[in-house]
Amino acid sequence: MNENHPVGKRPVAAADGMEHAWKAVVDRYAPVVCAVVRAYRLEPADAKIVSQMVWLRLADDFDLSHDPATLRTWLVTTTRQECVRIIHRRGQAEPPAIDAELRRVEQLQALRDGLAELAPEDRNLLMMVARDPAISDDHLGRLLHIPVDDVGPMRSRSLARLRATPSMRDLGHRPAPDDVTPRSTR
């Protein structure tokens, strides 16, 4: 995780006991924990126990002030360990982990984070482009008060800036061309 990331400094604040920072960490990473738990197809009561144990272990064991970038990896590993522990306690066979669901959750979160890192004009354009049903370039030009011929190039530049954000690069997307840098609101 990048220190400039909106949640990047919150784990350190959470380690200092700031309740709103803990809430931000839990809100940001709960989908990751849930995706791992779903991969193991636990009963709802067991899934709740695993989730609670992971957050308790985070509070007790993980040194948030050391390296916030390792938090996601620690959560995935710890959640898997807790799931396996529950499965073995129940005497069940361990189902194969479903990494596709976890990858989907990671991609959606990286997209949300990447959009949050963009300047408002880039974010707004990409949100309009992603609407369903699709908005025509003519309509986009009118909404954005730009010539219709500028919509395509503007969309391409906004997508390149999205790909260049730390969140999207961290996910493993190819880097944007050198002449494209993310315009940040910070």
C-alpha positions in Angstrom: 0.0 0.0 0.0 1.2 3.4 -0.8 1.7 6.0 2.0 -0.2 8.5 -0.2 -3.1 6.1 -0.4 -6.2 7.4 1.5 -6.0 4.5 3.9 -2.2 4.4 3.8 -1.6 6.3 7.1 -4.7 5.1 8.9 -3.2 1.7 10.1 -0.5 3.7 11.9 -3.2 5.9 13.5 -5.3 2.8 14.3 -2.3 1.4 16.1 -2.4 4.5 18.3 -6.0 3.6 19.3 -7.9 6.1 17.1 -11.4 4.6 16.7 -12.1 6.3 13.4 -8.9 4.9 12.0 -9.8 1.4 13.1 -13.1 1.8 11.4 -11.4 2.9 8.2 -9.1 -0.1 8.2 -11.9 -2.5 8.9 -14.1 -0.9 6.2 -11.3 -1.0 3.7 -10.2 -4.6 4.3 -13.4 -6.4 5.4 -14.2 -7.3 1.7 -10.8 -9.1 1.5 -11.4 -11.0 4.7 -15.0 -11.9 3.5 -13.7 -13.1 0.1 -11.2 -15.5 1.7 -13.9 -16.8 4.1 -16.3 -17.3 1.2 -13.6 -19.3 -0.6 -13.6 -21.8 2.2 -17.5 -22.2 2.1 -17.8 -22.0 5.9 -21.2 -22.1 7.6 -22.4 -18.5 8.5 -21.7 -19.0 12.2 -18.1 -20.3 11.5 -17.5 -17.4 9.0 -18.5 -14.9 11.7 -16.1 -16.6 14.2 -13.3 -16.5 11.7 -13.9 -12.8 10.9 -14.0 -11.9 14.6 -10.8 -13.9 15.3 -9.0 -12.2 12.4 -9.8 -8.7 13.7 -8.9 -9.7 17.3 -5.6 -11.1 16.1 -5.0 -7.9 14.1 -5.5 -5.8 17.3 -3.3 -8.1 19.4 -0.6 -9.3 17.0 0.0 -7.1 14.0 2.4 -4.2 14.4 0.5 -1.6 12.3 3.2 1.0 12.8 5.8 -1.2 11.2 4.7 -1.5 7.6 1.1 -0.7 6.5 1.8 -2.2 3.1 1.9 -5.7 4.6 -1.5 -5.4 6.2 -3.5 -7.0 3.2 -1.1 -9.9 3.0 -1.3 -10.5 6.7 -5.1 -10.4 6.7 -5.3 -12.9 3.8 -2.8 -15.3 5.4 -4.4 -15.0 8.9 -7.9 -15.5 7.5 -6.8 -18.6 5.6 -5.2 -20.0 8.7 -8.3 -19.3 10.8 -10.5 -21.0 8.1 -8.3 -24.1 8.0 -8.3 -24.2 11.8 -12.1 -24.2 11.9 -12.3 -26.8 9.1 -9.9 -29.1 10.9 -11.7 -28.7 14.2 -15.0 -29.7 12.5 -13.2 -32.7 10.9 -14.2 -31.6 7.4 -12.2 -31.9 4.2 -10.6 -28.6 3.2 -12.2 -27.2 0.0 -9.8 -25.6 -2.5 -9.4 -21.9 -2.0 -11.3 -19.9 -4.6 -8.7 -17.2 -5.5 -10.9 -15.8 -8.4 -13.3 -14.3 -5.9 -10.5 -12.7 -3.9 -8.9 -11.4 -7.1 -12.3 -9.9 -8.1 -12.6 -8.1 -4.7 -9.0 -6.8 -5.0 -9.7 -5.5 -8.5 -12.9 -3.7 -7.5 -11.2 -2.2 -4.5 -8.1 -1.1 -6.5 -10.5 0.5 -9.1 -12.4 2.4 -6.3 -9.1 3.5 -4.8 -7.6 4.5 -8.2 -10.7 6.5 -9.0 -10.4 8.3 -5.6 -6.8 9.2 -6.4 -7.8 10.9 -9.7 -8.6 14.6 -10.2 -12.4 15.2 -10.2 -12.6 15.8 -13.9 -10.9 12.5 -14.7 -13.0 10.6 -12.1 -16.3 12.2 -13.3 -15.6 11.4 -17.0 -14.7 7.7 -16.2 -17.8 7.3 -14.0 -19.9 8.7 -16.9 -18.3 6.4 -19.4 -18.9 3.4 -17.1 -22.6 4.0 -16.8 -25.1 1.5 -18.0 -26.7 2.2 -20.3 -23.7 3.8 -22.0 -23.7 7.5 -22.7 -22.9 8.5 -26.3 -19.9 10.6 -27.1 -22.2 13.3 -28.4 -24.0 13.4 -25.1 -20.8 13.3 -23.1 -19.5 16.2 -25.1 -22.6 18.2 -24.2 -22.4 17.2 -20.5 -18.7 18.1 -20.3 -19.0 21.2 -22.6 -16.3 19.9 -24.9 -16.3 19.2 -28.7 -17.4 15.6 -29.4 -14.0 15.0 -31.2 -12.2 15.6 -27.9 -14.2 13.0 -25.9 -12.2 10.0 -27.1 -8.8 11.5 -26.5 -9.9 12.8 -23.1 -11.2 9.4 -22.2 -7.9 7.8 -23.2 -5.9 10.2 -21.1 -8.2 9.7 -18.1 -7.8 5.9 -18.4 -4.1 6.2 -18.7 -4.0 8.4 -15.6 -6.2 5.8 -13.8 -3.7 3.0 -14.8 -0.9 5.2 -13.5 -2.4 5.5 -10.0 -0.5 3.7 -7.2 -3.6 1.6 -6.5 -3.8 0.3 -10.0 0.0 -0.2 -10.3 0.0 -2.1 -7.0 -2.6 -4.4 -8.5 -0.2 -5.3 -11.3 -1.5 -3.3 -14.2 1.0 -2.2 -16.8 2.4 1.2 -16.1 1.2 4.2 -18.1 3.4 5.9 -20.6 6.1 8.1 -19.1 4.4 11.3 -20.3 1.2 10.5 -18.3 1.2 11.1 -14.6 -1.8 11.0 -12.4 -3.4 14.3 -11.5 -4.2 14.1 -7.9 -6.5 16.1 -5.7 -3.9 16.0 -2.9 
